[in-house]
Amino acid sequence: MASPKGSRSQKMKLPIFTRKGTLEVPSPTEKDWSKDDEDDWVFKDPDQEQDSLPQPYRMINKMVNSLFDRSWEIIEGRDTSKTAELRRTQPTIYHPLREIKLNTMPNCMDVSQDYVFIGGSKGFSIYNLHNAKQLHVWEKLKVDVISIWATDLGSEILIAPVDETGIVRLFYLYKNGLYLIKAINESEDASKQTTCIKMEISKGGNFAALLLQGAGDIWLDVYKLPKESWIKEVQYPQLAVNTKKKVRQQLQLNTPDSVTADSLDMDMNISFRGDFKLSLPVQIMKIKPPKPITGTTFKSPLEAFAKIAGCRGLGSGQNHYIKASQWEKREAILKATYKKYLDGEWEPEPISMATFYFLLPSRVIPMPAGVKRPPGLACVLGVHWTDHHNFFFYSLNRTLKDKADPEGVWPCAAPIVGSQLSPCSSYLVLACEDGVLSLWDLAQGLTLGVVALPEKCFCQSIHFLKYFLVHKGQNVYPEGSVKCHMKCVVLCTDASLHLVTASGVQNSTISLLVERC
């Protein structure tokens, strides 16, 4: 609509400003002057002061002026948006350098060193990262690979594919040889077969953790990987391979399992060494979900404290002095108070899942006395389970005979629904069910801050950002070391995006990046 004072075209084409009715001589006193009304004033063409446009031309003129004003507003809005967009730092666009044409649809992929590992319908294949050439195809068992992990061990690579039945197989890639170490959770009895849900390998490849499920139970198995023995065994074959098997090994390299019809045109730079026997991983720990808290069997508080040897498990809530009758009364009060909400059909509770990380030595969990380990290698496993309040720390300096009790426990006020460890393994973020985020500096053993998401916003995932500065339109890293400063982006269940910045307890901030949908 045109403005009440007239459109731009009217002001340009009709400059005469006249008043309706007869003119009067104003009073000498200002308070007696009449109030001017805009309705008494009109714009007229100087050549047609006595004439006016007839209908429907007046209506057409009004619509044209309104269209002109609206168009001008749109042009100004677009110009403002374009100016603001030009002021922003434009992201770098990376175009693909090469293309790999696959015969089948890939299921998963991972990259390590100069190789790309792609899991497919019958096994996995290895490609050169620089020239996109296929180097090897492993399809010996004809199983679908649904996930694959590749870890850089220095001059070697540890590969862990998981097939459709949930079996994990460890492969060792050294120079031009691919070695099968072991199918970790494979069982001869099909009724006792377990399924791998998740797997993590520590930096450096010294430890591996597998979340396994079977027979209605779920648990976490932790293995120590003898990578020092592996490299000696492949460098000196007489230590690992029987000389009587060399002929059979050479024949196996030329079997149809190693060279398939789909890989005749590839570069056969990697061969599968099926008869090579490498040292097996050693299981050091089996961790089960925390047991539900029930009534105590202790007769005195001293017995509860005596159960905690060396403060192990302190804070987990398992060792307490609450009697079973008190739990029963508490449950009865809860059911009586919320009866209308509790009545009806309830879905069965899902199996508790675990999220776990390999942590470096820090002030939170220091190395045990007398244990020497090169820097940069994991020494602690951090674990939390769904619908539980605690974050547990387990030392990796143990054997399977030792009791799997945590060395440390971080209790939270609400169940932990998500967490994330920074790529440098120095910062940890714990997201609780009530929307509160706890920010930790593991290296210094300090709390960076506690921030709360807006109301009705719940954490779905956390992503760390590398700390950098924007200087003259370019991203540059700050000079010198940056201490206790972290940034992460939190994606909420309502699709909103928040930026969390922490450099100390008093300097923790949260800001909205993208509004909820």
Secondary structure, 3 states (H helix, E strand, C coil): CCCCCCCHHHHHHCCEEEECCCCCCCCCCHHHCCCCCHHHEEEECHHHCCCCCCCCHHHHHHHHHHHHHHHHHHHHHHHHHHHHHHHCCCCCCCCCCCCCCCCCCCCEEEEECCEEEEECCCCEEEEECCCCCEEEEECCCCCCEEEEEEEECCCEEEEEEEECCCCEEEEEEECCEEEEEEECCCCCCHHHCCEEEEEEECCCCCEEEEEEEECCEEEEEEEECCHHHHHHHHHCHHHCCCHHHHHHHHHHCCCCCCCCHHHCCCCCCCEEECCCCCCCCEEEEEECCCCCCCCCCCCCHHHHHHHCHHHCCCCCCCCCCCCHHHHHHHHHHHHHHCHHHHCCCCCCCCCCCEEEEEECCCCCCCCCCCCCCCCCCCCEEEEEECCCCEEEEEECCCCCCCCCCCCEEEECCCCEEEEEECCCCCEEEEEECCCEEEEEECCCCEEEEEEECCCCCCEEEEEEECCCEEECCEEECCCCCCCCCEEEEEEECCCCEEEEEECCHHHCEEEEEECCC
